[in-house]
Amino acid sequence: MEVLTLSNCVLKSDASADTMVKISKDGIAIKTKDKTHVMTGDEIRDAELFYGARKMTMRIFGNCVYEIGGVDQNYTEELKRAFSQHFKINLYIKELEIANVLSGELGINSRNALEFRSKKTIFDVPVDDIEGVVDVRNELCISLKGMEIRFACDNRTVEEIKRSCSSMIDDEILKIEGLSLCYPRGKFGFVFFHEYFRMVGSSYEHKIAYKGIKSLHVLEKGHVNDGEKYVVIGVDPCIRQGQTMYEYVALSFDESEEEVNANDTRLKKEYSGMLSDIFVEIMQALCVIRPIRSVFEAKDGSRSLRCATKAYEGQLYPLDDCVIFLPKVFRLDLNVMTMVEFSRINLSTMQAKTFDMTIFCDKAYIFNGLAKDEFGGLEQYFHEKGIKARSEVIDDAISSEHESEEYEDDSIIVDSDE
């Protein structure tokens, strides 16, 4: 019995570089390092060849689609003859568009593949390989394993693609577009599904499972009754943008109001009110997590303390079990703090209107420019949490003339900060 053997191929679903393909009148056997896939002659419906990144690629259509790369061009005629004799299939070489590849028509072809074509096919992707389809702001995002493709297309095309892929993807519960993130920075749409949600931005898309949400903090930006809020989401595993890993996602909400419709038994059918409250209520229901809010109140009635750390200016939120710095998020848990040191406390008001604070954990974290009026409340906070605190003593014995000069210098610095 005549058998055609192809060696050193690559099966797409396995990515093994030593795949062997054997073709005979009884069918096709595809042997990888760990497994052998068999297609009988009756299963094979169609096949095609096209030029891939390395050598040629052969796609075989049966009960499922097998894509085999690394096929030597010298086997082209033998493959055509084998498919014709054994399976009565005309194996042809499909020409791909290589010039006008930025615009074309998008749709589902007769082989159940998402096809993007101009005069010729630019590329196509089997529907079975599509993990998600999301449309945000006139963009259709097709999620594959480890990558995504975005198209600008009309609503009719979007609905057609989503309908054709409906058996492979989850149904949307609800969608909220144009949310502002301060960490990582950017505008993202949040699309909620049954077990996860997607964050879709202009350059990145992230899929986050509800069970991967470890914390949810709701923090007022200013005074206690202000409508503007930060919502900080702790995610595990971290999301990645470029070379940066983000353990937290921080959203910034103003006082805008919104109406949102949902399609899930865990949620209300309709939501209306402040967008921040709607978002928190949805996250609380889907993630089954209790939002944590700040009860600390500063002298000026705000929930946070303005300060700076390294090159970042922001707000420090003392919470029940940690302190959080925003908008560049980092969190210090109280149970890992060994000591807190306050600096410049005993200087007169004429010399310093602010003080510094160092929190010792695995390393020292320094916060500069805390308002001097807040020292008492902050010291009391750490005392109640059982954190040892000390104050660095600075000699205040200076002449009145020198003190006046220091006051003038300090005034200049404060004015420049303002």
N, C-alpha and C positions, 0 to 999 in steps of 0.2 A: 504494500500500500504506500503510495507516494505521500510523503509528509514534508511540508515546507517549514523550516525552523528559522526563527529570527532570534538572535542573541543580543545581549547588552542593550536591551530596551528599557523603558521606564513606564510603569503603570501609574497613571495620574493619582488614583485613589490610594496607592501604596507608597509612591515616591521611592521605590527601591530601584537602585541603578543596575541590578543584575536580573531583570525580568527576562524570561524566555517565553516566546510564543510559538506554539506548534499548530499548524493548520493542516487538516486532512479532510477526507470526504465525510467523516463522522461528526466533525465539528471543530471547535477551536479550544485549545487549552492554554491558559495564561498562568505561568508559574513564577511566583515571587519567592523571596527568601523564606517566608513563613506560611504561604498559602498557595493553593492552586485553584484558579477559577476555570470552570468548564462551561462552554456554550455548545449545545447540540446543534446540528445543522438546521433543525426545524425552528429553533429559537432565533436564528440570525435573519433579520429583516432587511438590513441595509448596511452599507459601509462607505467610508470616504477617506481620502488622503489629502493632506494639505501640508504646506511648508511651515514648520514650527521654529522655535528658538534654536533648537539643535536638531539638525537633519530633518526628517519628515515625521508627521504625526498621523496615526491611523485611528479613526473613530469607528467603533463597531456598535450597531444598534440592535438590541435584542430586548429581553425582559428588563434589562438595565443597559446603560451606556458605558462601554469601556473605551477609555482614551489611552492610547499607547504611543509614547514619544520615543525619539531616538531610532526611528526606523531608517535603515540605510537606503538611500535613493536607488542603489543598484538592484534592489529587490522589487522595484515598481512593477515591471512586466510580469515577474513571477507571481506577485500578489494578484494582479489583475486576472491572470490565467487561473489561479487557484480558486478565487471567488466565483469566477464564471463557471468553471467546471463543477465544483463541489456544491455551490449554493445558488447557482443561477442568478448571481448578483453582478451588476455592472459596476465595478469599483472604479471611480473616477477621481481625478485630481482636481480639487476645488481651488480655484484662483481667488486670492484675497486682495482686497483693495489696499494699496500701499501708498497712495498719493493723497487723495482727499479723505482723510481719516477723522476730521474734527466735526463734521456734520453729516447727517443722513437720516434715515428712517429707523424707528425702533418698533419692534413687535415680536410676537411669538410665531415661529415658523412651523412648518408641517412636521418637523422632527421634535417638537416640544422643546425648543431651545429659544432663549432670548437672543434675537438677532439684531445687530446694528449694521446697517448696510447703506452704501451709496449706490453706485452702479454695480459694484460687487460687494460681497460680504466683507465688512471690516473686521468683525469678530462675532462669535456667538458663544453662548454659555448654556449648557443644559439646565433646564428648570430644576432638576434634582439637585444641582450644586448650589442653588440660591438659598441662603439662610434667612434673609429678611428683605422686605421691600417697604420703604418709608418715603413719603412725599412731604417735604417741608419747603414752603415758599417757592413754589414752581420748580423745585428740583426733585428728581426721582433718585433715591439712593438705593442701589442694589448691593446688599451685603453678601460677600462670599467668605470662604474660610481664609481669614488672615488679611482681607483687603476689602475695599468697596469701590464701586464705580458710580459716578454721578452723571445724570443727564438733565439738561434743561428741556422740558417738553410740555405739551398742553395737557389739560385735565383728562381729555378723552383717552390719550395714550396711557396716562397714569392709571386710570381705572381699568383699562384693558389688561395692562401688565399685572396689576394686583389681583384681578379676577382670575387670570390664567395661572398665577402662582399661589392661589389661595389654599390649595391642598398641601403646599410645602411650607407655608408660613403661618404664624399665629395672627389672630384677629386683633386689631387695635381696640383698646378700651377707651382711650381718650388721647387728645393731643393738645399741648400748650406750646405755642410758638413764641419766639423772640424773647426768651428769658435771659437776663443779664447775669453773667458769672464774673465774679471778681477774682476767683481762683479755681481753675486756670481762667485767664481773662478771655472774654469773647461772648458772642451771642449764640445761644443754643436753643433748639426746639426739643422738648421732652415728649416722647411718644411712649405711652404706657401700654404694655401687653399683660397677659395673664400672670406670667411668672417673672417678668423682667421689664425694664424700661430702656429706651435708647436715648442718648444725648446726641443730637445731630447738629453740628456746627458747620461753619463755612469750610473748614479744613479737616476736621476730625469728627469721627463718630465713635461713641462708646456704648457698649451693651453691658448693663449692670443688673444682676439678679437681685430681687428683693431680699433674698436670704443673705446677700452680701452686704446689706446696709447694717453697720454696726452701731451707729449713733446718729441722732438727729437733734441739732441745737437750733433754737429760735431765739435770736438776740436782737433787741432794739438798737438801731443805729445811734439814737440820741436819747431823749428823755423817755421816762417810763411809759407815757401814753402816746408816744409817736407811732405813726403808722408805718414808717420806713423801717425795714428789718433786714437782717442777714439770716439766711438759713444755711447751716453748715451740715453737710452730710458726710459721715465717715464711711468709706467703702473698703471692702476687703474681698478680693485682691485690689491693689491700687490700679488706677487707670494710668495710661502712658500717653504722653504727647511728645514726639521727638525723643530726646534722651532723658526727659524729665518724668519722674514718677510722682503721682499725686495721690496721697492717702485720704485727702479731703476734697470735697467740692463745695464751694461757697457761692451761694446765689445772693444777689442784691435786689431787694424789692423796694419800690416806692409805694405811694399811697393809692395807686391805680386800682380800679375795680374791674371785675370781669365776670362773664357768665360762661360756664363750662358744662357740657353734656357728657355723661359717662354711660358706658354699657357694660356693667359688671355688678354682680349681686353683692359684692363687698362695698360698693359705693352708692351714693345717691344718684338718681337719674339726672338731677340738675344741681349745679352749684352757682351761687351768686354772692358777690361781696368783694372784699379786698383779695387781690390775687395771692398775696402771701399766705393769708389764712386758708384759702382754697387749696393751695399747693401743700401746705403742712397737713391739712386734714386728709388729703388723698394719700400722701406718703405714709401717714400714720396708719391708715386702713390697709393699704397694700403690703406694707413692710411689717405690720404688726409690731410697732415700736412706739414707745412713749417719747414725745418731744420733750427736751430739757430746756428750761427757760432760766434766765438769770434773775436772782432775787436781790443781788447786790445793788445798792443805790449810793451813788456818789453825792458829794456836797451840792452839786448843781442840779441834782435830780436825774442824772443820766445813769444808765446801766453799766457804763464802761469808763475806763480811765484813758485819756489820751496820753500817748507816749511814743517813743521810738526805740527800735532795736536794730543795731547795725545801720544799714542805709534805709530802713523801712520805717515810715511813719504810719501809725494806725491806732487801734483801740485794744485795750486789754480788758478781758471779761473775767472777773473772778466768779467761778461757779462752784457747785457743791462738791465736785470731785476733781476739779482741774481748773487751770486758767487757760484761756484761749486768746491768741493774738490774731487780729484781723486788720486789713483784708488779706494779707499774705498769711495763710493759715499755718499756725503750728500750735500744738497743744502740749501742755506740761501737766501730767497727772500729779495730784497731791501725794499719792502714796510712793512716789519716787523722789520727792523733794527731801533733801537732808537739812537744808538751812536756807534762810532768806536774810540778806544783808542790805541795810539801807545806808545810803551815803549822802553827805551834805545836809544832815538833818538839823544839826545844832548851829548852823550859820544863821545870822539874822536875816530878816525879810529884806533888808536893804542890800544884802549881799547875794541872796539866792531866792528866787521865787519857785524853784523846782528842786526836786531831789531825784536820786537815782536808786535803782533797786537791782540787786543781783540774786537770782534764784539758782541754787546749787542742786543739780541732779547728777547725771552721769558726767556733765560738764557745766560750766557756768553760763547762764543766760542773763544778759545785762539789758535793762530797760531804762532809758534816759528820759528826762524831761517830764516826770510826773509832777502834777501840781502839788505844792506844799500843803495845801488845805486838805488833801486826800490822805496824808500820812496816817492820821489817827484811825480812820476807817479801814485802811489797808492793813495796818498793824493788828487791829482787832480781828480782822478776817483770818489772818494766818494764826493768831493765837487760838481762836475758836476751832480751827482745823488741826491743832496740835503740831504746827510746824514751828520749829525753833527759829527765832529771829534775833538779830543783833543790829546795832547801829554803829556805824563807823564814826569815831569822834575826830573832829577837825578843830584845831586851835582857833578860837575866835578872838584872841587877845591881839588886836591890831589897833593902831592909832585911829582917831576920828578922822584925821586928814586922809589917811590911806583908805579908810572905810568909805569916805565920800567919793574917792576916785574909783573904787570898786563898784559903787552904786551907779556912777555915771557909765562905766564900761558895761555893766549888766543891763542898763537901760538901753544902750545901743544894741546889744545882742537881742533883747526881747523885741525891740521895734523891728529889727531885721527879720525875725521869725514871723512876726505878724504880717 
